[in-house]
Amino acid sequence: MPGPDAYIALVSSLPSSERLFVAKQPPLSELRLRKRLRALEEGDARTLKRIEHVLNWASYDAQSDISDVVKRARALLSDLPQPTLRAIVSDRMELRTAIAALRMRREGMAAPTGPWGFGKWTGHIVANWSDQTFRLDAPLPWLREAAKLLEAGDALGLERHLLEVAFRQLQRHGGLHHFDFEAVVIYVLKWNLFDRWAASDAQAAARRFAQLSDDALQDFPDLMLEGGTG
């Protein structure tokens, strides 16, 4: 069974994760990261996997059912003893709840009734449904920019903004942990943010390139692409 020294060695072996949106790719590959995570105790490895499953950005898109997300998060929290990890999950779920509310309202839905989201702001959001930020500017200062980006249809801008918010949340919690299990979890969650942004940025670049190519070819209707048929 790995001891404290093994976790110190693990954290010390991980490259810096402080350059989100500056680096072009995560600081190490997923394969290399997962190999290093084999140093985790079996129970900690299971806990990390559950946290990643609940907080996986790819699991939550505009069509996600917030009630299903909340159920998963609450089941995790009931088995999670570490206060810092509970706070991390709660912070992210409150972020998701606020964004879900913005999307619901943008689609013309009325304020939800009954249990619907996660955290302490659900009732406040319902009571202030018509306000742009649900009157949460003070506790959730990032929400106004998120609302503007959503209304503008700037999907990539919204993605970047929310990743930045999540990264700052992890930074805040990470200040209390350096060479323990919580530090490992925080690092992996940061890595996931890096990976998410790298994928989103690459996809956006590909879409922009395709659009530019289409626009250019409109001026040359007789120009055939390599491999094409006429």
N, C-alpha and C positions, 0 to 999 in steps of 0.2 A: 504494500500500500504506500503510495507516495506521501512524503512528509512535507513540512513547510519549506524545507530547502528545495524540494522539487518545484514548488510554485514560484519561489524566488528565481530559480534558474529559468523556468518557463517564461515569466514576465520579462526577465532580462534579455531573453533571446528574441523578443518580438520587436521589429523595427518601429520607429515612431509613427503614430497615427494622427499627427497634428496638422497635416496639410490637405485637409478636405477641400475639394474644388480647385486646388492648385496642382496637385499631382494628377497625372493623366490616367493612372490606374492604382488599384490598391497597393499598399506597401509590400505585400508579398502575395503569392498566388494562394488560391483556396486549398490546393493540394498541400502546399507546404504548411499552411496554417493548421489544417486538420491533422497533419502528422505531429505537429508540436503539441496539439491539444490532447494527444494520447497520454500526456503526463498527468492529466486530471484523474482524480479519484473517480471510481465508477458512478457513485451517487451524484457527484458534482457534474460529471459529463451528461448524465440524464437531465439534470436541472437546466444546464446550459441549452441543451437541445429543445427543451420545452419553452424556455424563454425566447429562443430564436423563432420557434414555430409561432408563438403568439405575436411577436413583434415584427415578423417578416413583412417588409413593405410590399413585397409582391403579392401578399395575400389580401391586400386591401386596395381596391380600386373604386371607381365611382359606382359600381354595381354591388359592392359588398353590403351584406346585411349587418348593420351595426349590432343587432341583438346577438347574432352568432359570435361576433368578435368579442362582445362583452362576456358571454358565457365562457369562452375559452380563457379569457383573462382572469375571471373570478375563480375558475377551477385551479389555475396556476397559483394565484395568490393564496389560496387556502392551504397550499402545500409549501409555501415559500417562507422560511423563517428569517432570512436576512433582511433587516430593515432597508438597507440601501437598494437591494434588488427589488423589493416591494415598491419602493418609491420610484424607481426607474420604470417599472411596468405601469404604475399608476400615472406617472407623468405622460408617458406615450399614449396611454388609453384616453386620457383627458384631451390630448391633442387630437386624436382620432375622432373623438366624440364631437368636438367643436367643428372640425372639418366636415364631418358627416352632416351636421346641422346646416352648415353653409350650403352644401350640395343639395340637401333636401329642399331648402328654401328656394334656391335658384331654380329648381325643377318645378316650383309652384306648389309645393306641398304645404299643408297647414302645419302648425306646431304639433308635434307628437303628443299623444296622451298616454298616461300610464308609464311604467318603467320602459325606458327606451335606450339610454346611453350609460356611460360610466362616469363616476366621479361626482364631485360636489357641485358642479355647475349645471347639471341637467335641468333642474327646476328653474334656475335663473335664466337659462337659455330659452326655455318655453315661455317664461313670463315676459321676456324682452325679444320676442321672435322678430318683430318688425325693425328693430334697430340693426344697423349694418354689422356691428360687432357684438350684438346681444348685450351691450353695456358691460363688456369685459375688457375694455382697453387697459385698465390698471393691472389686473392679475394676468392677463394674456395679451401683452403688448404686440405680439407678432400676428395677432388675428386680423387686424385691419389690413395689413399688406396681403395676407392670404386671401381675404375677401376681395380685394381689388384685382389680384391676379386671377382668381376664379371667374369674376365677372368679365374680365378681359379675354378669357379663354386662353390664357397663357399657361398651358399645361407644364411646359418645361420650367418656366419661371416659378410656378407654384411648387413643383417638385423640388427645385433647388432650395426655395425658401423653407419648406418643411424639413428638409434634410438638415439645413443649417440650424433650425430650432432644435431638432432632436440631438444634433451634435453638441450644442451648447448645454442641453440638459445633461448629457453624459459627462461633459467636462466638469460641470458643477459637482456631480456625484463622485467623479474620479478623484477629486482633490483629497478625499478622505481615505483612499485605498491605493496601495502601491504594489504590494507583492503578495496579495491574497486572492482567494477565489473571485471576490467581487471585482478586483482589478482585471482579472482574465475576462470575465463576462463583459465588462465595460469595453475592453479592447476589441473583443469579437463583435460587439454591437456597433462600434465605430467602424470596424472593417466592413460590416454589412452596409453601412451608409456609404462608404467609399465605393463599394462594388455596385450599389444601386445607382449612384451618380454616374459612374463610369459607363454603365450600360445605358442609362438614359441619355447621356451626352452623346454617346456613339450613335444611338438610334436617331437622335435629333439631327446630327451631322449627316447621316445617311439620307434622311428625308429631305434636308435642305439641298444636298447634292443632286438628288433625284429631281427635285422641283426645278433647280437651275438648269439641269440637263434638258428637261422637258420644255422649259421656256426657250432655251437656245435652239432646240430642234424644230420648234414651231416656225422659226424663220427659214428653215431649210427642209421643207416637206419631202423633198426627193432624196434626202440623205439617209442612207440605210445604215443601221448599226451592224457591226460585225456579227455574222451568224444569222442575220435576218433574211427574210425572203420577201420578194416583191410580187 
